Amino acid sequence: MPKLKNDVEHSIEVKKSKFITYLHRTDSEDEARAFIKLVKKTHPDARHHCTALVIGPIVRSNDDGEPAGTAGHPMLDVLTSRGMTDIVAVVVRYFGGTLLGKGGLVRAYTDSVKLALEQASLVEAQTLQTYRIAFDYSLIGRFDAYFRTRGIEVISKDYQSEVVYHFCVKENIDTALNELASGRIQIDYVGETERESAVPTTGG
């Protein structure tokens, strides 16, 4: 399930009402409440501070004075439809003097969160296999090129009497590495690890 890499702030204007969206990553409902409180403190004069959050199995939304079902729930729909987790969204509304109607409010709060998410960098956890390899200095260029062209993450490099790399992959590449080094390599399986990698965002 995708998560935010960094916090996001994004604003739109609808019929002179200003909607400012804050997206924050958290795995704690207490931290989510603290973040909501911080946003309210930052915008004390705003008419509404509507919220939605998905933290593991916890799913909540709040219309904060807007007509029931026109703010918090549409915000939550965007988060759940994108499969997001460990996230709290706060949309601050400064009223512009023109009533939007229920349909207009639903569209405004939906668009606010949707557009903020489109600006976000998302990551997703993957379970990868970690290996340790030891090889001669003469093979550094060959291995670096191999890992770089295949997008394989080398998590540590140690240069002593021989070169030692630790790297993460989805599947076993022992055969390819042995061929690359003509067998002059020591490969040890270390174990599973969970790493976060970037996922593409889509508009709409």
PyMOL commands that place a pseudoatom at each C-alpha (Angstrom):
pseudoatom trace, name=CA, resn=MET, resi=1, chain=A, elem=C, hetatm=0, pos=[0.000, 0.000, 0.000]
pseudoatom trace, name=CA, resn=PRO, resi=2, chain=A, elem=C, hetatm=0, pos=[1.416, 3.402, -0.946]
pseudoatom trace, name=CA, resn=LYS, resi=3, chain=A, elem=C, hetatm=0, pos=[2.513, 5.919, 1.673]
pseudoatom trace, name=CA, resn=LEU, resi=4, chain=A, elem=C, hetatm=0, pos=[3.660, 9.525, 1.550]
pseudoatom trace, name=CA, resn=LYS, resi=5, chain=A, elem=C, hetatm=0, pos=[7.378, 10.096, 1.243]
pseudoatom trace, name=CA, resn=ASN, resi=6, chain=A, elem=C, hetatm=0, pos=[7.103, 13.718, 2.441]
pseudoatom trace, name=CA, resn=ASP, resi=7, chain=A, elem=C, hetatm=0, pos=[4.404, 16.047, 3.727]
pseudoatom trace, name=CA, resn=VAL, resi=8, chain=A, elem=C, hetatm=0, pos=[2.418, 17.960, 1.104]
pseudoatom trace, name=CA, resn=GLU, resi=9, chain=A, elem=C, hetatm=0, pos=[0.701, 21.363, 1.153]
pseudoatom trace, name=CA, resn=HIS, resi=10, chain=A, elem=C, hetatm=0, pos=[-1.524, 22.374, -1.774]
pseudoatom trace, name=CA, resn=SER, resi=11, chain=A, elem=C, hetatm=0, pos=[-4.218, 25.019, -2.250]
pseudoatom trace, name=CA, resn=ILE, resi=12, chain=A, elem=C, hetatm=0, pos=[-7.047, 25.706, -4.690]
pseudoatom trace, name=CA, resn=GLU, resi=13, chain=A, elem=C, hetatm=0, pos=[-9.682, 28.417, -4.957]
pseudoatom trace, name=CA, resn=VAL, resi=14, chain=A, elem=C, hetatm=0, pos=[-13.346, 27.700, -5.726]
pseudoatom trace, name=CA, resn=LYS, resi=15, chain=A, elem=C, hetatm=0, pos=[-15.715, 30.685, -6.082]
pseudoatom trace, name=CA, resn=LYS, resi=16, chain=A, elem=C, hetatm=0, pos=[-13.461, 32.802, -3.837]
pseudoatom trace, name=CA, resn=SER, resi=17, chain=A, elem=C, hetatm=0, pos=[-13.327, 30.128, -1.110]
pseudoatom trace, name=CA, resn=LYS, resi=18, chain=A, elem=C, hetatm=0, pos=[-9.753, 29.010, -0.479]
pseudoatom trace, name=CA, resn=PHE, resi=19, chain=A, elem=C, hetatm=0, pos=[-9.083, 25.329, 0.255]
pseudoatom trace, name=CA, resn=ILE, resi=20, chain=A, elem=C, hetatm=0, pos=[-5.647, 24.488, 1.663]
pseudoatom trace, name=CA, resn=THR, resi=21, chain=A, elem=C, hetatm=0, pos=[-4.827, 20.775, 1.879]
pseudoatom trace, name=CA, resn=TYR, resi=22, chain=A, elem=C, hetatm=0, pos=[-2.208, 19.292, 4.186]
pseudoatom trace, name=CA, resn=LEU, resi=23, chain=A, elem=C, hetatm=0, pos=[-1.145, 15.654, 3.811]
pseudoatom trace, name=CA, resn=HIS, resi=24, chain=A, elem=C, hetatm=0, pos=[0.952, 14.091, 6.569]
pseudoatom trace, name=CA, resn=ARG, resi=25, chain=A, elem=C, hetatm=0, pos=[2.367, 10.589, 6.992]
pseudoatom trace, name=CA, resn=THR, resi=26, chain=A, elem=C, hetatm=0, pos=[1.883, 8.953, 10.364]
pseudoatom trace, name=CA, resn=ASP, resi=27, chain=A, elem=C, hetatm=0, pos=[1.366, 5.494, 11.842]
pseudoatom trace, name=CA, resn=SER, resi=28, chain=A, elem=C, hetatm=0, pos=[-0.113, 6.881, 15.076]
pseudoatom trace, name=CA, resn=GLU, resi=29, chain=A, elem=C, hetatm=0, pos=[-3.609, 8.249, 15.652]
pseudoatom trace, name=CA, resn=ASP, resi=30, chain=A, elem=C, hetatm=0, pos=[-2.258, 10.391, 18.506]
pseudoatom trace, name=CA, resn=GLU, resi=31, chain=A, elem=C, hetatm=0, pos=[0.279, 11.966, 16.150]
pseudoatom trace, name=CA, resn=ALA, resi=32, chain=A, elem=C, hetatm=0, pos=[-2.481, 12.509, 13.581]
pseudoatom trace, name=CA, resn=ARG, resi=33, chain=A, elem=C, hetatm=0, pos=[-4.525, 14.400, 16.198]
pseudoatom trace, name=CA, resn=ALA, resi=34, chain=A, elem=C, hetatm=0, pos=[-1.466, 16.470, 17.085]
pseudoatom trace, name=CA, resn=PHE, resi=35, chain=A, elem=C, hetatm=0, pos=[-0.947, 17.318, 13.413]
pseudoatom trace, name=CA, resn=ILE, resi=36, chain=A, elem=C, hetatm=0, pos=[-4.602, 18.353, 13.015]
pseudoatom trace, name=CA, resn=LYS, resi=37, chain=A, elem=C, hetatm=0, pos=[-4.248, 20.545, 16.112]
pseudoatom trace, name=CA, resn=LEU, resi=38, chain=A, elem=C, hetatm=0, pos=[-1.123, 22.148, 14.618]
pseudoatom trace, name=CA, resn=VAL, resi=39, chain=A, elem=C, hetatm=0, pos=[-2.934, 22.956, 11.368]
pseudoatom trace, name=CA, resn=LYS, resi=40, chain=A, elem=C, hetatm=0, pos=[-5.840, 24.503, 13.299]
pseudoatom trace, name=CA, resn=LYS, resi=41, chain=A, elem=C, hetatm=0, pos=[-3.364, 26.594, 15.268]
pseudoatom trace, name=CA, resn=THR, resi=42, chain=A, elem=C, hetatm=0, pos=[-1.749, 27.715, 11.993]
pseudoatom trace, name=CA, resn=HIS, resi=43, chain=A, elem=C, hetatm=0, pos=[-5.133, 28.752, 10.556]
pseudoatom trace, name=CA, resn=PRO, resi=44, chain=A, elem=C, hetatm=0, pos=[-7.204, 29.969, 13.536]
pseudoatom trace, name=CA, resn=ASP, resi=45, chain=A, elem=C, hetatm=0, pos=[-9.394, 32.230, 11.375]
pseudoatom trace, name=CA, resn=ALA, resi=46, chain=A, elem=C, hetatm=0, pos=[-10.445, 29.562, 8.874]
pseudoatom trace, name=CA, resn=ARG, resi=47, chain=A, elem=C, hetatm=0, pos=[-14.130, 28.586, 8.798]
pseudoatom trace, name=CA, resn=HIS, resi=48, chain=A, elem=C, hetatm=0, pos=[-13.504, 24.804, 8.642]
pseudoatom trace, name=CA, resn=HIS, resi=49, chain=A, elem=C, hetatm=0, pos=[-10.692, 22.313, 9.248]
pseudoatom trace, name=CA, resn=CYS, resi=50, chain=A, elem=C, hetatm=0, pos=[-12.012, 19.064, 7.745]
pseudoatom trace, name=CA, resn=THR, resi=51, chain=A, elem=C, hetatm=0, pos=[-10.098, 15.829, 8.195]
pseudoatom trace, name=CA, resn=ALA, resi=52, chain=A, elem=C, hetatm=0, pos=[-9.709, 12.260, 6.973]
pseudoatom trace, name=CA, resn=LEU, resi=53, chain=A, elem=C, hetatm=0, pos=[-7.239, 9.608, 8.027]
pseudoatom trace, name=CA, resn=VAL, resi=54, chain=A, elem=C, hetatm=0, pos=[-6.274, 6.026, 7.246]
pseudoatom trace, name=CA, resn=ILE, resi=55, chain=A, elem=C, hetatm=0, pos=[-3.870, 4.437, 9.733]
pseudoatom trace, name=CA, resn=GLY, resi=56, chain=A, elem=C, hetatm=0, pos=[-3.779, 0.655, 9.393]
pseudoatom trace, name=CA, resn=PRO, resi=57, chain=A, elem=C, hetatm=0, pos=[-7.314, -0.520, 10.208]
pseudoatom trace, name=CA, resn=ILE, resi=58, chain=A, elem=C, hetatm=0, pos=[-8.307, 2.914, 11.604]
pseudoatom trace, name=CA, resn=VAL, resi=59, chain=A, elem=C, hetatm=0, pos=[-10.409, 4.943, 9.166]
pseudoatom trace, name=CA, resn=ARG, resi=60, chain=A, elem=C, hetatm=0, pos=[-11.965, 8.252, 10.252]
pseudoatom trace, name=CA, resn=SER, resi=61, chain=A, elem=C, hetatm=0, pos=[-13.313, 11.499, 8.811]
pseudoatom trace, name=CA, resn=ASN, resi=62, chain=A, elem=C, hetatm=0, pos=[-14.758, 14.742, 10.152]
pseudoatom trace, name=CA, resn=ASP, resi=63, chain=A, elem=C, hetatm=0, pos=[-16.814, 17.418, 8.363]
pseudoatom trace, name=CA, resn=ASP, resi=64, chain=A, elem=C, hetatm=0, pos=[-15.988, 20.075, 10.995]
pseudoatom trace, name=CA, resn=GLY, resi=65, chain=A, elem=C, hetatm=0, pos=[-19.189, 22.073, 10.528]
pseudoatom trace, name=CA, resn=GLU, resi=66, chain=A, elem=C, hetatm=0, pos=[-19.698, 21.527, 6.808]
pseudoatom trace, name=CA, resn=PRO, resi=67, chain=A, elem=C, hetatm=0, pos=[-23.015, 19.806, 5.865]
pseudoatom trace, name=CA, resn=ALA, resi=68, chain=A, elem=C, hetatm=0, pos=[-22.853, 16.114, 6.776]
pseudoatom trace, name=CA, resn=GLY, resi=69, chain=A, elem=C, hetatm=0, pos=[-21.069, 13.986, 4.186]
pseudoatom trace, name=CA, resn=THR, resi=70, chain=A, elem=C, hetatm=0, pos=[-19.806, 16.896, 2.059]
pseudoatom trace, name=CA, resn=ALA, resi=71, chain=A, elem=C, hetatm=0, pos=[-16.219, 17.162, 3.289]
pseudoatom trace, name=CA, resn=GLY, resi=72, chain=A, elem=C, hetatm=0, pos=[-14.604, 14.484, 5.457]
pseudoatom trace, name=CA, resn=HIS, resi=73, chain=A, elem=C, hetatm=0, pos=[-16.138, 11.509, 3.666]
pseudoatom trace, name=CA, resn=PRO, resi=74, chain=A, elem=C, hetatm=0, pos=[-15.264, 12.705, 0.134]
pseudoatom trace, name=CA, resn=MET, resi=75, chain=A, elem=C, hetatm=0, pos=[-11.705, 13.335, 1.364]
pseudoatom trace, name=CA, resn=LEU, resi=76, chain=A, elem=C, hetatm=0, pos=[-11.590, 9.830, 2.808]
pseudoatom trace, name=CA, resn=ASP, resi=77, chain=A, elem=C, hetatm=0, pos=[-12.923, 8.371, -0.448]
pseudoatom trace, name=CA, resn=VAL, resi=78, chain=A, elem=C, hetatm=0, pos=[-9.937, 9.797, -2.303]
pseudoatom trace, name=CA, resn=LEU, resi=79, chain=A, elem=C, hetatm=0, pos=[-7.463, 8.285, 0.173]
pseudoatom trace, name=CA, resn=THR, resi=80, chain=A, elem=C, hetatm=0, pos=[-9.076, 4.845, 0.155]
pseudoatom trace, name=CA, resn=SER, resi=81, chain=A, elem=C, hetatm=0, pos=[-9.604, 4.766, -3.633]
pseudoatom trace, name=CA, resn=ARG, resi=82, chain=A, elem=C, hetatm=0, pos=[-5.859, 5.363, -4.058]
pseudoatom trace, name=CA, resn=GLY, resi=83, chain=A, elem=C, hetatm=0, pos=[-5.110, 2.603, -1.541]
pseudoatom trace, name=CA, resn=MET, resi=84, chain=A, elem=C, hetatm=0, pos=[-3.283, 5.020, 0.767]
pseudoatom trace, name=CA, resn=THR, resi=85, chain=A, elem=C, hetatm=0, pos=[-2.315, 4.079, 4.303]
pseudoatom trace, name=CA, resn=ASP, resi=86, chain=A, elem=C, hetatm=0, pos=[-0.645, 5.794, 7.283]
pseudoatom trace, name=CA, resn=ILE, resi=87, chain=A, elem=C, hetatm=0, pos=[-1.911, 9.197, 6.185]
pseudoatom trace, name=CA, resn=VAL, resi=88, chain=A, elem=C, hetatm=0, pos=[-3.926, 12.096, 7.587]
pseudoatom trace, name=CA, resn=ALA, resi=89, chain=A, elem=C, hetatm=0, pos=[-5.431, 14.778, 5.357]
pseudoatom trace, name=CA, resn=VAL, resi=90, chain=A, elem=C, hetatm=0, pos=[-6.587, 18.186, 6.611]
pseudoatom trace, name=CA, resn=VAL, resi=91, chain=A, elem=C, hetatm=0, pos=[-8.387, 20.643, 4.335]
pseudoatom trace, name=CA, resn=VAL, resi=92, chain=A, elem=C, hetatm=0, pos=[-8.627, 24.194, 5.664]
pseudoatom trace, name=CA, resn=ARG, resi=93, chain=A, elem=C, hetatm=0, pos=[-11.409, 26.312, 4.151]
pseudoatom trace, name=CA, resn=TYR, resi=94, chain=A, elem=C, hetatm=0, pos=[-11.530, 30.082, 4.141]
pseudoatom trace, name=CA, resn=PHE, resi=95, chain=A, elem=C, hetatm=0, pos=[-15.085, 31.006, 3.147]
pseudoatom trace, name=CA, resn=GLY, resi=96, chain=A, elem=C, hetatm=0, pos=[-15.241, 33.370, 0.164]
pseudoatom trace, name=CA, resn=GLY, resi=97, chain=A, elem=C, hetatm=0, pos=[-18.815, 34.575, 0.572]
pseudoatom trace, name=CA, resn=THR, resi=98, chain=A, elem=C, hetatm=0, pos=[-20.447, 32.342, -2.049]
pseudoatom trace, name=CA, resn=LEU, resi=99, chain=A, elem=C, hetatm=0, pos=[-22.316, 29.185, -1.005]
pseudoatom trace, name=CA, resn=LEU, resi=100, chain=A, elem=C, hetatm=0, pos=[-21.181, 26.180, -3.022]
pseudoatom trace, name=CA, resn=GLY, resi=101, chain=A, elem=C, hetatm=0, pos=[-24.084, 23.850, -2.293]
pseudoatom trace, name=CA, resn=LYS, resi=102, chain=A, elem=C, hetatm=0, pos=[-23.651, 20.224, -1.246]
pseudoatom trace, name=CA, resn=GLY, resi=103, chain=A, elem=C, hetatm=0, pos=[-22.512, 19.063, -4.665]
pseudoatom trace, name=CA, resn=GLY, resi=104, chain=A, elem=C, hetatm=0, pos=[-20.063, 21.928, -4.962]
pseudoatom trace, name=CA, resn=LEU, resi=105, chain=A, elem=C, hetatm=0, pos=[-18.611, 21.178, -1.533]
pseudoatom trace, name=CA, resn=VAL, resi=106, chain=A, elem=C, hetatm=0, pos=[-18.151, 17.488, -2.342]
pseudoatom trace, name=CA, resn=ARG, resi=107, chain=A, elem=C, hetatm=0, pos=[-16.336, 18.383, -5.568]
pseudoatom trace, name=CA, resn=ALA, resi=108, chain=A, elem=C, hetatm=0, pos=[-14.173, 21.012, -3.859]
pseudoatom trace, name=CA, resn=TYR, resi=109, chain=A, elem=C, hetatm=0, pos=[-13.040, 18.753, -1.000]
pseudoatom trace, name=CA, resn=THR, resi=110, chain=A, elem=C, hetatm=0, pos=[-12.549, 15.805, -3.370]
pseudoatom trace, name=CA, resn=ASP, resi=111, chain=A, elem=C, hetatm=0, pos=[-10.471, 17.886, -5.775]
pseudoatom trace, name=CA, resn=SER, resi=112, chain=A, elem=C, hetatm=0, pos=[-8.454, 19.394, -2.926]
pseudoatom trace, name=CA, resn=VAL, resi=113, chain=A, elem=C, hetatm=0, pos=[-7.177, 16.033, -1.719]
pseudoatom trace, name=CA, resn=LYS, resi=114, chain=A, elem=C, hetatm=0, pos=[-6.906, 14.530, -5.208]
pseudoatom trace, name=CA, resn=LEU, resi=115, chain=A, elem=C, hetatm=0, pos=[-4.723, 17.392, -6.485]
pseudoatom trace, name=CA, resn=ALA, resi=116, chain=A, elem=C, hetatm=0, pos=[-2.572, 17.338, -3.338]
pseudoatom trace, name=CA, resn=LEU, resi=117, chain=A, elem=C, hetatm=0, pos=[-1.986, 13.600, -3.802]
pseudoatom trace, name=CA, resn=GLU, resi=118, chain=A, elem=C, hetatm=0, pos=[-0.983, 14.199, -7.414]
pseudoatom trace, name=CA, resn=GLN, resi=119, chain=A, elem=C, hetatm=0, pos=[1.752, 16.518, -6.098]
pseudoatom trace, name=CA, resn=ALA, resi=120, chain=A, elem=C, hetatm=0, pos=[2.944, 13.922, -3.580]
pseudoatom trace, name=CA, resn=SER, resi=121, chain=A, elem=C, hetatm=0, pos=[5.908, 11.580, -3.821]
pseudoatom trace, name=CA, resn=LEU, resi=122, chain=A, elem=C, hetatm=0, pos=[4.706, 8.109, -2.853]
pseudoatom trace, name=CA, resn=VAL, resi=123, chain=A, elem=C, hetatm=0, pos=[6.639, 5.072, -1.664]
pseudoatom trace, name=CA, resn=GLU, resi=124, chain=A, elem=C, hetatm=0, pos=[5.700, 1.464, -1.152]
pseudoatom trace, name=CA, resn=ALA, resi=125, chain=A, elem=C, hetatm=0, pos=[7.302, -1.197, 1.034]
pseudoatom trace, name=CA, resn=GLN, resi=126, chain=A, elem=C, hetatm=0, pos=[8.786, -4.243, -0.673]
pseudoatom trace, name=CA, resn=THR, resi=127, chain=A, elem=C, hetatm=0, pos=[10.246, -7.380, 0.853]
pseudoatom trace, name=CA, resn=LEU, resi=128, chain=A, elem=C, hetatm=0, pos=[13.693, -7.910, -0.676]
pseudoatom trace, name=CA, resn=GLN, resi=129, chain=A, elem=C, hetatm=0, pos=[16.472, -10.476, -0.246]
pseudoatom trace, name=CA, resn=THR, resi=130, chain=A, elem=C, hetatm=0, pos=[19.775, -9.169, 1.145]
pseudoatom trace, name=CA, resn=TYR, resi=131, chain=A, elem=C, hetatm=0, pos=[23.089, -10.679, 0.034]
pseudoatom trace, name=CA, resn=ARG, resi=132, chain=A, elem=C, hetatm=0, pos=[26.753, -10.167, 0.897]
pseudoatom trace, name=CA, resn=ILE, resi=133, chain=A, elem=C, hetatm=0, pos=[29.366, -10.576, -1.814]
pseudoatom trace, name=CA, resn=ALA, resi=134, chain=A, elem=C, hetatm=0, pos=[33.153, -10.471, -1.515]
pseudoatom trace, name=CA, resn=PHE, resi=135, chain=A, elem=C, hetatm=0, pos=[35.371, -10.048, -4.566]
pseudoatom trace, name=CA, resn=ASP, resi=136, chain=A, elem=C, hetatm=0, pos=[38.693, -8.753, -5.890]
pseudoatom trace, name=CA, resn=TYR, resi=137, chain=A, elem=C, hetatm=0, pos=[39.293, -5.042, -6.481]
pseudoatom trace, name=CA, resn=SER, resi=138, chain=A, elem=C, hetatm=0, pos=[39.734, -5.698, -10.211]
pseudoatom trace, name=CA, resn=LEU, resi=139, chain=A, elem=C, hetatm=0, pos=[36.014, -6.522, -10.476]
pseudoatom trace, name=CA, resn=ILE, resi=140, chain=A, elem=C, hetatm=0, pos=[34.641, -3.273, -8.961]
pseudoatom trace, name=CA, resn=GLY, resi=141, chain=A, elem=C, hetatm=0, pos=[33.882, -1.612, -12.299]
pseudoatom trace, name=CA, resn=ARG, resi=142, chain=A, elem=C, hetatm=0, pos=[32.160, -4.713, -13.629]
pseudoatom trace, name=CA, resn=PHE, resi=143, chain=A, elem=C, hetatm=0, pos=[29.914, -5.104, -10.582]
pseudoatom trace, name=CA, resn=ASP, resi=144, chain=A, elem=C, hetatm=0, pos=[29.121, -1.392, -10.267]
pseudoatom trace, name=CA, resn=ALA, resi=145, chain=A, elem=C, hetatm=0, pos=[27.985, -1.315, -13.909]
pseudoatom trace, name=CA, resn=TYR, resi=146, chain=A, elem=C, hetatm=0, pos=[25.895, -4.465, -13.430]
pseudoatom trace, name=CA, resn=PHE, resi=147, chain=A, elem=C, hetatm=0, pos=[24.079, -3.112, -10.360]
pseudoatom trace, name=CA, resn=ARG, resi=148, chain=A, elem=C, hetatm=0, pos=[23.615, 0.365, -11.862]
pseudoatom trace, name=CA, resn=THR, resi=149, chain=A, elem=C, hetatm=0, pos=[22.087, -0.806, -15.159]
pseudoatom trace, name=CA, resn=ARG, resi=150, chain=A, elem=C, hetatm=0, pos=[19.660, -3.098, -13.339]
pseudoatom trace, name=CA, resn=GLY, resi=151, chain=A, elem=C, hetatm=0, pos=[18.655, -0.607, -10.654]
pseudoatom trace, name=CA, resn=ILE, resi=152, chain=A, elem=C, hetatm=0, pos=[19.876, -2.866, -7.838]
pseudoatom trace, name=CA, resn=GLU, resi=153, chain=A, elem=C, hetatm=0, pos=[20.433, -1.055, -4.540]
pseudoatom trace, name=CA, resn=VAL, resi=154, chain=A, elem=C, hetatm=0, pos=[23.844, -1.555, -2.927]
pseudoatom trace, name=CA, resn=ILE, resi=155, chain=A, elem=C, hetatm=0, pos=[23.240, -0.714, 0.732]
pseudoatom trace, name=CA, resn=SER, resi=156, chain=A, elem=C, hetatm=0, pos=[26.883, -0.800, 1.862]
pseudoatom trace, name=CA, resn=LYS, resi=157, chain=A, elem=C, hetatm=0, pos=[30.396, -1.019, 0.420]
pseudoatom trace, name=CA, resn=ASP, resi=158, chain=A, elem=C, hetatm=0, pos=[33.464, -2.010, 2.440]
pseudoatom trace, name=CA, resn=TYR, resi=159, chain=A, elem=C, hetatm=0, pos=[36.999, -1.857, 1.070]
pseudoatom trace, name=CA, resn=GLN, resi=160, chain=A, elem=C, hetatm=0, pos=[39.542, -3.980, 2.986]
pseudoatom trace, name=CA, resn=SER, resi=161, chain=A, elem=C, hetatm=0, pos=[41.733, -6.856, 1.774]
pseudoatom trace, name=CA, resn=GLU, resi=162, chain=A, elem=C, hetatm=0, pos=[38.888, -7.476, -0.651]
pseudoatom trace, name=CA, resn=VAL, resi=163, chain=A, elem=C, hetatm=0, pos=[35.740, -5.594, -1.600]
pseudoatom trace, name=CA, resn=VAL, resi=164, chain=A, elem=C, hetatm=0, pos=[32.514, -6.438, 0.263]
pseudoatom trace, name=CA, resn=TYR, resi=165, chain=A, elem=C, hetatm=0, pos=[29.086, -5.267, -0.956]
pseudoatom trace, name=CA, resn=HIS, resi=166, chain=A, elem=C, hetatm=0, pos=[25.696, -5.762, 0.644]
pseudoatom trace, name=CA, resn=PHE, resi=167, chain=A, elem=C, hetatm=0, pos=[22.784, -5.430, -1.776]
pseudoatom trace, name=CA, resn=CYS, resi=168, chain=A, elem=C, hetatm=0, pos=[19.026, -6.023, -1.991]
pseudoatom trace, name=CA, resn=VAL, resi=169, chain=A, elem=C, hetatm=0, pos=[17.170, -7.809, -4.786]
pseudoatom trace, name=CA, resn=LYS, resi=170, chain=A, elem=C, hetatm=0, pos=[13.730, -9.306, -5.406]
pseudoatom trace, name=CA, resn=GLU, resi=171, chain=A, elem=C, hetatm=0, pos=[15.121, -12.589, -6.724]
pseudoatom trace, name=CA, resn=ASN, resi=172, chain=A, elem=C, hetatm=0, pos=[18.296, -14.638, -6.567]
pseudoatom trace, name=CA, resn=ILE, resi=173, chain=A, elem=C, hetatm=0, pos=[21.014, -13.469, -8.992]
pseudoatom trace, name=CA, resn=ASP, resi=174, chain=A, elem=C, hetatm=0, pos=[23.825, -15.813, -7.834]
pseudoatom trace, name=CA, resn=THR, resi=175, chain=A, elem=C, hetatm=0, pos=[24.238, -17.391, -11.280]
pseudoatom trace, name=CA, resn=ALA, resi=176, chain=A, elem=C, hetatm=0, pos=[24.569, -14.034, -13.056]
pseudoatom trace, name=CA, resn=LEU, resi=177, chain=A, elem=C, hetatm=0, pos=[27.100, -12.758, -10.509]
pseudoatom trace, name=CA, resn=ASN, resi=178, chain=A, elem=C, hetatm=0, pos=[29.193, -15.932, -10.728]
pseudoatom trace, name=CA, resn=GLU, resi=179, chain=A, elem=C, hetatm=0, pos=[29.259, -15.644, -14.520]
pseudoatom trace, name=CA, resn=LEU, resi=180, chain=A, elem=C, hetatm=0, pos=[30.200, -11.982, -14.263]
pseudoatom trace, name=CA, resn=ALA, resi=181, chain=A, elem=C, hetatm=0, pos=[33.134, -12.793, -11.967]
pseudoatom trace, name=CA, resn=SER, resi=182, chain=A, elem=C, hetatm=0, pos=[34.071, -16.103, -13.627]
pseudoatom trace, name=CA, resn=GLY, resi=183, chain=A, elem=C, hetatm=0, pos=[33.480, -17.770, -10.262]
pseudoatom trace, name=CA, resn=ARG, resi=184, chain=A, elem=C, hetatm=0, pos=[35.927, -15.481, -8.403]
pseudoatom trace, name=CA, resn=ILE, resi=185, chain=A, elem=C, hetatm=0, pos=[33.348, -14.349, -5.875]
pseudoatom trace, name=CA, resn=GLN, resi=186, chain=A, elem=C, hetatm=0, pos=[31.930, -15.337, -2.508]
pseudoatom trace, name=CA, resn=ILE, resi=187, chain=A, elem=C, hetatm=0, pos=[28.153, -14.928, -2.126]
pseudoatom trace, name=CA, resn=ASP, resi=188, chain=A, elem=C, hetatm=0, pos=[26.303, -15.224, 1.200]
pseudoatom trace, name=CA, resn=TYR, resi=189, chain=A, elem=C, hetatm=0, pos=[22.564, -14.892, 1.806]
pseudoatom trace, name=CA, resn=VAL, resi=190, chain=A, elem=C, hetatm=0, pos=[21.927, -12.502, 4.737]
pseudoatom trace, name=CA, resn=GLY, resi=191, chain=A, elem=C, hetatm=0, pos=[18.122, -12.515, 5.027]
pseudoatom trace, name=CA, resn=GLU, resi=192, chain=A, elem=C, hetatm=0, pos=[14.955, -10.637, 4.165]
pseudoatom trace, name=CA, resn=THR, resi=193, chain=A, elem=C, hetatm=0, pos=[14.627, -6.885, 4.549]
pseudoatom trace, name=CA, resn=GLU, resi=194, chain=A, elem=C, hetatm=0, pos=[11.845, -4.393, 3.935]
pseudoatom trace, name=CA, resn=ARG, resi=195, chain=A, elem=C, hetatm=0, pos=[12.740, -1.386, 1.802]
pseudoatom trace, name=CA, resn=GLU, resi=196, chain=A, elem=C, hetatm=0, pos=[10.672, 1.483, 0.484]
pseudoatom trace, name=CA, resn=SER, resi=197, chain=A, elem=C, hetatm=0, pos=[10.759, 2.317, -3.209]
pseudoatom trace, name=CA, resn=ALA, resi=198, chain=A, elem=C, hetatm=0, pos=[9.132, 5.081, -5.224]
pseudoatom trace, name=CA, resn=VAL, resi=199, chain=A, elem=C, hetatm=0, pos=[5.797, 4.380, -6.908]
pseudoatom trace, name=CA, resn=PRO, resi=200, chain=A, elem=C, hetatm=0, pos=[4.394, 6.397, -9.819]
pseudoatom trace, name=CA, resn=THR, resi=201, chain=A, elem=C, hetatm=0, pos=[1.554, 8.816, -9.182]
pseudoatom trace, name=CA, resn=THR, resi=202, chain=A, elem=C, hetatm=0, pos=[-1.351, 9.119, -11.591]
pseudoatom trace, name=CA, resn=GLY, resi=203, chain=A, elem=C, hetatm=0, pos=[-3.522, 12.066, -12.370]
pseudoatom trace, name=CA, resn=GLY, resi=204, chain=A, elem=C, hetatm=0, pos=[-7.309, 12.123, -12.457]
for i in range(1, 204): cmd.bond("trace and resi %d" % i, "trace and resi %d" % (i + 1))
show_as sticks, trace
zoom trace
